């Protein structure tokens, strides 16, 4: 048996310090763990809001 926390708990602890991102229309684009957008510009760290405004969001690329 391992004394490590479950993977979901480790992820929550890792993302706990990241603030949420809200568009000026009031829609929450990033909740600290998930980018809630259908379109994301990965190289520019931008996500498209439902009001069609591009919003800057934190993105980290982790190669396999």
N, CA, C and O atoms as a Tinker XYZ file with bonds, in Angstrom:
   256  protein
     1  N      0.841000   -1.187000    0.000000    73     2
     2  CA     0.000000    0.000000    0.000000    64     1     3
     3  C      0.882000    1.246000    0.000000    63     2     4     5
     4  O      1.895000    1.299000    0.698000    81     3
     5  N      0.506000    2.202000   -0.755000    73     3     6
     6  CA     1.253000    3.448000   -0.845000    64     5     7
     7  C      0.595000    4.496000    0.039000    63     6     8     9
     8  O     -0.629000    4.540000    0.166000    81     7
     9  N      1.423000    5.340000    0.648000    73     7    10
    10  CA     0.873000    6.392000    1.501000    64     9    11
    11  C      0.652000    7.696000    0.730000    63    10    12    13
    12  O      0.382000    8.736000    1.330000    81    11
    13  N      0.767000    7.637000   -0.604000    73    11    14
    14  CA     0.525000    8.825000   -1.424000    64    13    15
    15  C     -0.971000    9.086000   -1.562000    63    14    16    17
    16  O     -1.781000    8.160000   -1.516000    81    15
    17  N     -1.320000   10.344000   -1.730000    73    15    18
    18  CA    -2.717000   10.726000   -1.935000    64    17    19
    19  C     -3.165000   10.271000   -3.323000    63    18    20    21
    20  O     -2.336000   10.127000   -4.222000    81    19
    21  N     -4.459000   10.045000   -3.505000    73    19    22
    22  CA    -4.956000    9.697000   -4.847000    64    21    23
    23  C     -4.595000   10.779000   -5.851000    63    22    24    25
    24  O     -4.381000   11.938000   -5.493000    81    23
    25  N     -4.530000   10.375000   -7.128000    73    23    26
    26  CA    -4.117000   11.294000   -8.192000    64    25    27
    27  C     -4.998000   12.539000   -8.239000    63    26    28    29
    28  O     -4.492000   13.639000   -8.460000    81    27
    29  N     -6.301000   12.387000   -8.037000    73    27    30
    30  CA    -7.198000   13.545000   -8.084000    64    29    31
    31  C     -6.871000   14.539000   -6.969000    63    30    32    33
    32  O     -6.963000   15.750000   -7.170000    81    31
    33  N     -6.494000   14.035000   -5.807000    73    31    34
    34  CA    -6.128000   14.923000   -4.702000    64    33    35
    35  C     -4.823000   15.648000   -4.993000    63    34    36    37
    36  O     -4.675000   16.818000   -4.641000    81    35
    37  N     -3.879000   14.973000   -5.629000    73    35    38
    38  CA    -2.615000   15.619000   -5.998000    64    37    39
    39  C     -2.864000   16.720000   -7.012000    63    38    40    41
    40  O     -2.264000   17.790000   -6.917000    81    39
    41  N     -3.742000   16.478000   -7.987000    73    39    42
    42  CA    -4.053000   17.490000   -8.989000    64    41    43
    43  C     -4.698000   18.710000   -8.339000    63    42    44    45
    44  O     -4.353000   19.840000   -8.684000    81    43
    45  N     -5.619000   18.509000   -7.415000    73    43    46
    46  CA    -6.281000   19.625000   -6.743000    64    45    47
    47  C     -5.275000   20.455000   -5.959000    63    46    48    49
    48  O     -5.350000   21.684000   -5.959000    81    47
    49  N     -4.341000   19.799000   -5.295000    73    47    50
    50  CA    -3.333000   20.517000   -4.527000    64    49    51
    51  C     -2.419000   21.310000   -5.453000    63    50    52    53
    52  O     -2.009000   22.420000   -5.115000    81    51
    53  N     -2.098000   20.753000   -6.611000    73    51    54
    54  CA    -1.209000   21.428000   -7.562000    64    53    55
    55  C     -1.858000   22.682000   -8.139000    63    54    56    57
    56  O     -1.192000   23.703000   -8.309000    81    55
    57  N     -3.149000   22.610000   -8.439000    73    55    58
    58  CA    -3.846000   23.725000   -9.075000    64    57    59
    59  C     -4.476000   24.691000   -8.076000    63    58    60    61
    60  O     -5.089000   25.675000   -8.488000    81    59
    61  N     -4.342000   24.438000   -6.791000    73    59    62
    62  CA    -5.011000   25.264000   -5.787000    64    61    63
    63  C     -4.525000   26.712000   -5.808000    63    62    64    65
    64  O     -5.276000   27.614000   -5.440000    81    63
    65  N     -3.293000   26.948000   -6.229000    73    63    66
    66  CA    -2.725000   28.296000   -6.188000    64    65    67
    67  C     -3.060000   29.132000   -7.424000    63    66    68    69
    68  O     -2.769000   30.328000   -7.446000    81    67
    69  N     -3.659000   28.539000   -8.443000    73    67    70
    70  CA    -3.968000   29.245000   -9.674000    64    69    71
    71  C     -5.334000   29.912000   -9.550000    63    70    72    73
    72  O     -6.317000   29.263000   -9.190000    81    71
    73  N     -5.392000   31.197000   -9.845000    73    71    74
    74  CA    -6.649000   31.939000   -9.767000    64    73    75
    75  C     -7.563000   31.591000  -10.933000    63    74    76    77
    76  O     -7.115000   31.122000  -11.979000    81    75
    77  N     -8.848000   31.831000  -10.728000    73    75    78
    78  CA    -9.802000   31.642000  -11.813000    64    77    79
    79  C     -9.716000   32.824000  -12.779000    63    78    80    81
    80  O     -9.269000   33.910000  -12.413000    81    79
    81  N    -10.152000   32.594000  -14.015000    73    79    82
    82  CA   -10.157000   33.637000  -15.030000    64    81    83
    83  C    -11.597000   33.826000  -15.490000    63    82    84    85
    84  O    -12.257000   32.874000  -15.906000    81    83
    85  N    -12.076000   35.062000  -15.412000    73    83    86
    86  CA   -13.431000   35.393000  -15.815000    64    85    87
    87  C    -13.387000   36.452000  -16.906000    63    86    88    89
    88  O    -12.623000   37.413000  -16.816000    81    87
    89  N    -14.205000   36.277000  -17.932000    73    87    90
    90  CA   -14.306000   37.256000  -19.012000    64    89    91
    91  C    -15.032000   38.497000  -18.490000    63    90    92    93
    92  O    -15.698000   38.449000  -17.456000    81    91
    93  N    -14.895000   39.600000  -19.216000    73    91    94
    94  CA   -15.567000   40.829000  -18.795000    64    93    95
    95  C    -17.086000   40.714000  -18.873000    63    94    96    97
    96  O    -17.798000   41.527000  -18.284000    81    95
    97  N    -17.597000   39.696000  -19.606000    73    95    98
    98  CA   -19.046000   39.468000  -19.667000    64    97    99
    99  C    -19.547000   38.704000  -18.440000    63    98   100   101
   100  O    -20.755000   38.595000  -18.228000    81    99
   101  N    -18.616000   38.171000  -17.626000    73    99   102
   102  CA   -18.991000   37.462000  -16.407000    64   101   103
   103  C    -18.858000   35.950000  -16.493000    63   102   104   105
   104  O    -19.018000   35.267000  -15.481000    81   103
   105  N    -18.572000   35.410000  -17.664000    73   103   106
   106  CA   -18.446000   33.960000  -17.831000    64   105   107
   107  C    -17.087000   33.489000  -17.318000    63   106   108   109
   108  O    -16.059000   34.070000  -17.667000    81   107
   109  N    -17.073000   32.437000  -16.490000    73   107   110
   110  CA   -15.830000   31.887000  -15.955000    64   109   111
   111  C    -15.199000   30.985000  -17.019000    63   110   112   113
   112  O    -15.739000   29.930000  -17.351000    81   111
   113  N    -14.047000   31.416000  -17.548000    73   111   114
   114  CA   -13.350000   30.682000  -18.605000    64   113   115
   115  C    -12.449000   29.595000  -18.017000    63   114   116   117
   116  O    -12.370000   28.494000  -18.561000    81   115
   117  N    -11.783000   29.895000  -16.928000    73   115   118
   118  CA   -10.833000   28.970000  -16.305000    64   117   119
   119  C    -11.133000   28.901000  -14.822000    63   118   120   121
   120  O    -11.168000   29.932000  -14.150000    81   119
   121  N    -11.351000   27.699000  -14.297000    73   119   122
   122  CA   -11.727000   27.546000  -12.892000    64   121   123
   123  C    -10.569000   27.110000  -11.998000    63   122   124   125
   124  O    -10.788000   26.726000  -10.850000    81   123
   125  N     -9.353000   27.165000  -12.506000    73   123   126
   126  CA    -8.194000   26.747000  -11.737000    64   125   127
   127  C     -7.690000   25.383000  -12.163000    63   126   128   129
   128  O     -6.570000   24.994000  -11.833000    81   127
   129  N     -8.529000   24.654000  -12.902000    73   127   130
   130  CA    -8.143000   23.331000  -13.372000    64   129   131
   131  C     -8.522000   23.099000  -14.834000    63   130   132   133
   132  O     -7.778000   22.446000  -15.565000    81   131
   133  N     -9.672000   23.625000  -15.269000    73   131   134
   134  CA   -10.188000   23.346000  -16.602000    64   133   135
   135  C    -10.443000   24.637000  -17.367000    63   134   136   137
   136  O    -11.023000   25.581000  -16.831000    81   135
   137  N    -10.001000   24.674000  -18.641000    73   135   138
   138  CA   -10.333000   25.780000  -19.530000    64   137   139
   139  C    -11.680000   25.453000  -20.158000    63   138   140   141
   140  O    -11.815000   24.444000  -20.850000    81   139
   141  N    -12.668000   26.292000  -19.923000    73   139   142
   142  CA   -14.030000   26.045000  -20.417000    64   141   143
   143  C    -14.276000   26.882000  -21.667000    63   142   144   145
   144  O    -14.921000   27.929000  -21.627000    81   143
   145  N    -13.742000   26.385000  -22.774000    73   143   146
   146  CA   -13.865000   27.058000  -24.056000    64   145   147
   147  C    -13.807000   26.025000  -25.166000    63   146   148   149
   148  O    -13.133000   25.003000  -25.034000    81   147
   149  N    -14.504000   26.282000  -26.247000    73   147   150
   150  CA   -14.475000   25.373000  -27.391000    64   149   151
   151  C    -13.242000   25.622000  -28.256000    63   150   152   153
   152  O    -12.797000   24.724000  -28.970000    81   151
   153  N    -12.689000   26.827000  -28.199000    73   151   154
   154  CA   -11.520000   27.191000  -29.004000    64   153   155
   155  C    -10.421000   27.725000  -28.094000    63   154   156   157
   156  O    -10.650000   28.637000  -27.300000    81   155
   157  N     -9.228000   27.153000  -28.214000    73   155   158
   158  CA    -8.091000   27.588000  -27.411000    64   157   159
   159  C     -6.883000   27.742000  -28.322000    63   158   160   161
   160  O     -6.543000   26.829000  -29.073000    81   159
   161  N     -6.234000   28.905000  -28.253000    73   159   162
   162  CA    -4.976000   29.130000  -28.961000    64   161   163
   163  C     -3.856000   28.760000  -27.986000    63   162   164   165
   164  O     -3.497000   29.551000  -27.114000    81   163
   165  N     -3.315000   27.569000  -28.139000    73   163   166
   166  CA    -2.339000   27.041000  -27.182000    64   165   167
   167  C     -1.062000   27.871000  -27.156000    63   166   168   169
   168  O     -0.543000   28.176000  -26.083000    81   167
   169  N     -0.553000   28.236000  -28.326000    73   167   170
   170  CA     0.710000   28.984000  -28.390000    64   169   171
   171  C      0.573000   30.415000  -27.876000    63   170   172   173
   172  O      1.563000   31.029000  -27.478000    81   171
   173  N     -0.650000   30.946000  -27.884000    73   171   174
   174  CA    -0.879000   32.320000  -27.413000    64   173   175
   175  C     -1.529000   32.357000  -26.031000    63   174   176   177
   176  O     -1.717000   33.438000  -25.473000    81   175
   177  N     -1.874000   31.204000  -25.472000    73   175   178
   178  CA    -2.547000   31.103000  -24.163000    64   177   179
   179  C     -3.836000   31.923000  -24.130000    63   178   180   181
   180  O     -4.080000   32.671000  -23.183000    81   179
   181  N     -4.655000   31.777000  -25.166000    73   179   182
   182  CA    -5.920000   32.498000  -25.272000    64   181   183
   183  C     -7.053000   31.496000  -25.469000    63   182   184   185
   184  O     -6.897000   30.479000  -26.145000    81   183
   185  N     -8.209000   31.812000  -24.855000    73   183   186
   186  CA    -9.403000   30.990000  -25.018000    64   185   187
   187  C    -10.558000   31.883000  -25.457000    63   186   188   189
   188  O    -10.657000   33.034000  -25.030000    81   187
   189  N    -11.422000   31.354000  -26.304000    73   187   190
   190  CA   -12.548000   32.117000  -26.823000    64   189   191
   191  C    -13.746000   31.978000  -25.895000    63   190   192   193
   192  O    -14.203000   30.870000  -25.616000    81   191
   193  N    -14.246000   33.105000  -25.423000    73   191   194
   194  CA   -15.420000   33.132000  -24.555000    64   193   195
   195  C    -16.676000   32.989000  -25.408000    63   194   196   197
   196  O    -16.622000   33.139000  -26.628000    81   195
   197  N    -17.802000   32.699000  -24.768000    73   195   198
   198  CA   -19.059000   32.577000  -25.512000    64   197   199
   199  C    -19.538000   33.916000  -26.058000    63   198   200   201
   200  O    -20.392000   33.948000  -26.944000    81   199
   201  N    -18.992000   35.044000  -25.536000    73   199   202
   202  CA   -19.326000   36.370000  -26.056000    64   201   203
   203  C    -18.402000   36.755000  -27.222000    63   202   204   205
   204  O    -18.450000   37.885000  -27.706000    81   203
   205  N    -17.564000   35.811000  -27.667000    73   203   206
   206  CA   -16.629000   35.967000  -28.794000    64   205   207
   207  C    -15.426000   36.846000  -28.474000    63   206   208   209
   208  O    -14.778000   37.362000  -29.384000    81   207
   209  N    -15.125000   37.020000  -27.202000    73   207   210
   210  CA   -13.943000   37.775000  -26.752000    64   209   211
   211  C    -12.827000   36.775000  -26.442000    63   210   212   213
   212  O    -13.060000   35.768000  -25.773000    81   211
   213  N    -11.604000   37.055000  -26.935000    73   211   214
   214  CA   -10.458000   36.217000  -26.600000    64   213   215
   215  C     -9.940000   36.611000  -25.226000    63   214   216   217
   216  O     -9.714000   37.792000  -24.963000    81   215
   217  N     -9.751000   35.627000  -24.343000    73   215   218
   218  CA    -9.355000   35.857000  -22.956000    64   217   219
   219  C     -8.057000   35.096000  -22.689000    63   218   220   221
   220  O     -7.912000   33.944000  -23.095000    81   219
   221  N     -7.122000   35.742000  -22.008000    73   219   222
   222  CA    -5.856000   35.110000  -21.664000    64   221   223
   223  C     -6.054000   34.121000  -20.519000    63   222   224   225
   224  O     -6.626000   34.470000  -19.486000    81   223
   225  N     -5.580000   32.880000  -20.702000    73   223   226
   226  CA    -5.700000   31.838000  -19.689000    64   225   227
   227  C     -4.342000   31.163000  -19.493000    63   226   228   229
   228  O     -3.535000   31.126000  -20.421000    81   227
   229  N     -4.081000   30.631000  -18.297000    73   227   230
   230  CA    -2.811000   29.927000  -18.082000    64   229   231
   231  C     -2.856000   28.542000  -18.733000    63   230   232   233
   232  O     -3.772000   27.758000  -18.482000    81   231
   233  N     -1.869000   28.254000  -19.562000    73   231   234
   234  CA    -1.774000   26.960000  -20.232000    64   233   235
   235  C     -0.357000   26.429000  -20.047000    63   234   236   237
   236  O      0.617000   27.166000  -20.200000    81   235
   237  N     -0.252000   25.159000  -19.721000    73   235   238
   238  CA     1.036000   24.511000  -19.564000    64   237   239
   239  C      1.084000   23.312000  -20.501000    63   238   240   241
   240  O      0.159000   22.500000  -20.510000    81   239
   241  N      2.133000   23.193000  -21.275000    73   239   242
   242  CA     2.289000   22.055000  -22.190000    64   241   243
   243  C      3.209000   21.037000  -21.552000    63   242   244   245
   244  O      4.354000   21.344000  -21.222000    81   243
   245  N      2.704000   19.821000  -21.377000    73   243   246
   246  CA     3.487000   18.743000  -20.799000    64   245   247
   247  C      3.636000   17.633000  -21.837000    63   246   248   249
   248  O      2.693000   16.872000  -22.054000    81   247
   249  N      4.800000   17.523000  -22.483000    73   247   250
   250  CA     4.977000   16.472000  -23.496000    64   249   251
   251  C      4.961000   15.086000  -22.857000    63   250   252   253
   252  O      5.335000   14.918000  -21.696000    81   251
   253  N      4.526000   14.109000  -23.625000    73   251   254
   254  CA     4.475000   12.716000  -23.119000    64   253   255
   255  C      5.838000   12.102000  -23.103000    63   254   256
   256  O      5.990000   10.944000  -22.712000    81   255
